[in-house]
Amino acid sequence: MDIVEKTSKYLGENIENLRSLKNMSQLQLAQQAEIPRSTLTNIESGVANPSLKNLIKISLALGVSIEELLSKPRTDCLLIKSNEVPVLIRGQGRVRLHKLLPEKIKGIEIDKLELSAEAVMGGHPHLDGTKEYLTVLQGEVSVHVAGETFNVKAGDVFAFSGNQPHSYRNLRKTTSIGISVVIPMPVFL
């Protein structure tokens, strides 16, 4: 199966799954997307080559990105063995950053930080409107952000705007471990 056939298959499966999750019939989705039901039926079955216009209409009607429609369908359950969790080495080789979110979701990150004794790691500013939450599980981590330094001990949670430069420093002579969660914050008018 070539990439076009796979993508058409993924598209059909994703539309059907998302439609089912929203308890919508094909007719209801077609009406909401303002496309003929026959067009939607052909797209769901994987035989149609939808136009960009129709992809946009369907994604808007389902409330998801076009990327999510075209990606390999997600399963309800996913077990990632410890040796398969991606690990980035940072901080001159003294920091291990375990990427705990297996699917890429724009603006969201979940990482486990393992900082060797007295290790330092610069943080990268995240998207505008994000908030970062650092929970220290073991040891103590100093976070420098917005011109201030905050010492976060085991059990503490430190929240800050994620879109600004920041850095982490292990204050202990042993490894410190923390979990960093970055999420976009809703804007309330």
MITIZA-847507 format. One record per residue (C-alpha): residue in three letters; y, z, x. Coordinates in nm, 2 decimals, decimal comma. Layout:
REM residues N
[ALA [Y Z X]] ...
//
This chain:
REM residues 189
[MET [0,00 0,00 0,00]] [ASP [0,34 -0,10 0,15]] [ILE [0,66 0,10 0,14]] [VAL [0,80 -0,08 -0,16]] [GLU [0,48 -0,02 -0,36]] [LYS [0,47 0,35 -0,25]] [THR [0,84 0,40 -0,35]] [SER [0,79 0,23 -0,69]] [LYS [0,49 0,46 -0,74]] [TYR [0,69 0,77 -0,64]] [LEU [0,98 0,66 -0,86]] [GLY [0,75 0,63 -1,17]] [GLU [0,58 0,96 -1,10]] [ASN [0,91 1,15 -1,04]] [ILE [1,07 1,01 -1,36]] [GLU [0,76 1,10 -1,57]] [ASN [0,74 1,45 -1,41]] [LEU [1,11 1,53 -1,45]] [ARG [1,11 1,39 -1,80]] [SER [0,82 1,62 -1,89]] [LEU [0,99 1,92 -1,73]] [LYS [1,29 1,85 -1,96]] [ASN [1,06 1,80 -2,26]] [MET [1,20 1,45 -2,31]] [SER [1,02 1,15 -2,45]] [GLN [1,06 0,81 -2,29]] [LEU [1,28 0,71 -2,59]] [GLN [1,50 1,01 -2,55]] [LEU [1,55 0,95 -2,18]] [ALA [1,61 0,58 -2,23]] [GLN [1,88 0,66 -2,49]] [GLN [2,04 0,92 -2,27]] [ALA [2,04 0,68 -1,98]] [GLU [2,16 0,40 -2,20]] [ILE [1,89 0,16 -2,09]] [PRO [1,62 -0,01 -2,30]] [ARG [1,30 0,19 -2,35]] [SER [1,09 -0,11 -2,23]] [THR [1,29 -0,10 -1,90]] [LEU [1,21 0,27 -1,86]] [THR [0,84 0,21 -1,94]] [ASN [0,82 -0,06 -1,67]] [ILE [0,99 0,16 -1,41]] [GLU [0,77 0,46 -1,49]] [SER [0,46 0,24 -1,47]] [GLY [0,57 0,12 -1,12]] [VAL [0,58 -0,25 -1,21]] [ALA [0,96 -0,29 -1,24]] [ASN [1,21 -0,33 -0,96]] [PRO [1,50 -0,13 -1,11]] [SER [1,86 -0,22 -1,04]] [LEU [2,08 0,03 -0,86]] [LYS [2,28 0,06 -1,19]] [ASN [1,97 0,17 -1,38]] [LEU [1,86 0,41 -1,10]] [ILE [2,21 0,57 -1,12]] [LYS [2,18 0,60 -1,50]] [ILE [1,84 0,75 -1,49]] [SER [1,93 1,00 -1,21]] [LEU [2,24 1,11 -1,41]] [ALA [2,04 1,15 -1,73]] [LEU [1,78 1,36 -1,55]] [GLY [2,05 1,55 -1,34]] [VAL [1,89 1,47 -1,00]] [SER [1,99 1,26 -0,70]] [ILE [1,86 0,91 -0,66]] [GLU [1,70 1,04 -0,34]] [GLU [1,49 1,28 -0,54]] [LEU [1,38 1,00 -0,77]] [LEU [1,26 0,79 -0,48]] [SER [1,11 1,06 -0,26]] [LYS [0,74 1,15 -0,24]] [PRO [0,68 1,37 -0,55]] [ARG [0,68 1,74 -0,48]] [THR [0,38 1,95 -0,57]] [ASP [0,41 2,28 -0,75]] [CYS [0,25 2,46 -0,46]] [LEU [0,27 2,40 -0,09]] [LEU [0,11 2,61 0,18]] [ILE [0,25 2,55 0,53]] [LYS [0,04 2,71 0,80]] [SER [0,23 2,91 1,06]] [ASN [0,15 2,66 1,33]] [GLU [0,30 2,38 1,11]] [VAL [0,64 2,55 1,05]] [PRO [0,90 2,35 1,24]] [VAL [1,06 2,56 1,52]] [LEU [1,38 2,47 1,70]] [ILE [1,45 2,63 2,04]] [ARG [1,82 2,72 2,08]] [GLY [2,04 2,96 2,27]] [GLN [1,93 2,83 2,62]] [GLY [1,57 2,87 2,52]] [ARG [1,60 3,24 2,41]] [VAL [1,62 3,18 2,03]] [ARG [1,35 3,05 1,81]] [LEU [1,47 2,91 1,48]] [HIS [1,19 2,87 1,22]] [LYS [1,28 2,62 0,95]] [LEU [1,13 2,79 0,64]] [LEU [1,25 2,54 0,37]] [PRO [1,00 2,25 0,38]] [GLU [1,19 2,01 0,16]] [LYS [1,54 1,90 0,26]] [ILE [1,79 2,01 -0,01]] [LYS [2,15 1,93 0,07]] [GLY [2,35 2,24 0,15]] [ILE [2,05 2,48 0,15]] [GLU [1,89 2,62 0,46]] [ILE [1,64 2,91 0,50]] [ASP [1,56 3,00 0,86]] [LYS [1,39 3,28 1,05]] [LEU [1,58 3,37 1,37]] [GLU [1,40 3,53 1,66]] [LEU [1,65 3,63 1,93]] [SER [1,51 3,75 2,26]] [ALA [1,66 4,05 2,43]] [GLU [2,04 4,01 2,45]] [ALA [2,02 3,64 2,35]] [VAL [2,32 3,46 2,21]] [MET [2,32 3,16 1,98]] [GLY [2,62 2,96 1,84]] [GLY [2,59 2,88 1,47]] [HIS [2,69 2,55 1,33]] [PRO [2,94 2,54 1,05]] [HIS [2,76 2,44 0,72]] [LEU [2,90 2,24 0,43]] [ASP [3,22 2,34 0,27]] [GLY [3,16 2,58 -0,02]] [THR [2,84 2,73 0,13]] [LYS [2,77 3,10 0,18]] [GLU [2,54 3,24 0,44]] [TYR [2,34 3,55 0,40]] [LEU [2,18 3,71 0,71]] [THR [1,92 3,98 0,66]] [VAL [1,80 4,15 0,98]] [LEU [1,43 4,25 0,96]] [GLN [1,40 4,40 1,31]] [GLY [1,65 4,51 1,57]] [GLU [2,03 4,45 1,55]] [VAL [2,23 4,13 1,54]] [SER [2,60 4,10 1,61]] [VAL [2,76 3,82 1,41]] [HIS [3,10 3,68 1,52]] [VAL [3,28 3,50 1,24]] [ALA [3,65 3,46 1,14]] [GLY [3,77 3,63 1,45]] [GLU [3,57 3,95 1,37]] [THR [3,24 4,09 1,49]] [PHE [2,99 4,25 1,25]] [ASN [2,69 4,45 1,36]] [VAL [2,40 4,39 1,12]] [LYS [2,11 4,64 1,16]] [ALA [1,75 4,61 1,03]] [GLY [1,76 4,62 0,65]] [ASP [2,13 4,52 0,63]] [VAL [2,25 4,20 0,46]] [PHE [2,57 4,03 0,59]] [ALA [2,73 3,76 0,37]] [PHE [3,00 3,52 0,49]] [SER [3,15 3,17 0,43]] [GLY [2,91 2,94 0,60]] [ASN [3,16 2,66 0,67]] [GLN [3,33 2,82 0,97]] [PRO [3,22 2,86 1,33]] [HIS [3,00 3,16 1,39]] [SER [2,76 3,30 1,65]] [TYR [2,48 3,55 1,68]] [ARG [2,40 3,80 1,96]] [ASN [2,10 4,03 1,98]] [LEU [2,23 4,37 2,07]] [ARG [1,89 4,51 2,17]] [LYS [1,67 4,49 2,48]] [THR [1,39 4,38 2,26]] [THR [1,35 4,09 2,02]] [SER [1,56 4,10 1,70]] [ILE [1,45 3,91 1,39]] [GLY [1,65 3,80 1,09]] [ILE [1,64 3,56 0,79]] [SER [1,94 3,34 0,73]] [VAL [1,98 3,18 0,39]] [VAL [2,26 2,92 0,34]] [ILE [2,34 2,81 -0,02]] [PRO [2,62 2,62 -0,19]] [MET [2,83 2,84 -0,41]] [PRO [2,92 2,72 -0,76]] [VAL [3,29 2,66 -0,82]] [PHE [3,41 2,84 -1,13]] [LEU [3,74 2,72 -1,28]] 
//
